[in-house]
Amino acid sequence: MRALAELSPLEQAYDQARETFEYIVGYLDSEEASAMTHSELERELEKNGRELMRKLLQEHLQTRSPGDCAQPVRGADGVALQSPL
């Protein structure tokens, strides 16, 4: 695996998901996984796979910019809200 310093900013954005993926691969090569039944291993992969997908989604959402608003945002009372920045 490449050192973190060599990764692009986009690749660095997914570092937690990559760590989880590497954990899963390492787990599959472990003695513990080798001793499991097919169904036990499938359940473990399902659990860890869901966690990987959750991290991928979260890290993707964090890389998105907040975007531009075409018009002022108004509260329920109709008053334009001020930007916190």
Summary of the structure (lengths in Angstrom):
residues: 85
radius of gyration: 20.7
end to end distance: 39.2
largest distance: 63.5
contacts: 154
relative contact order: 0.12
helix: 60%
strand: 2%
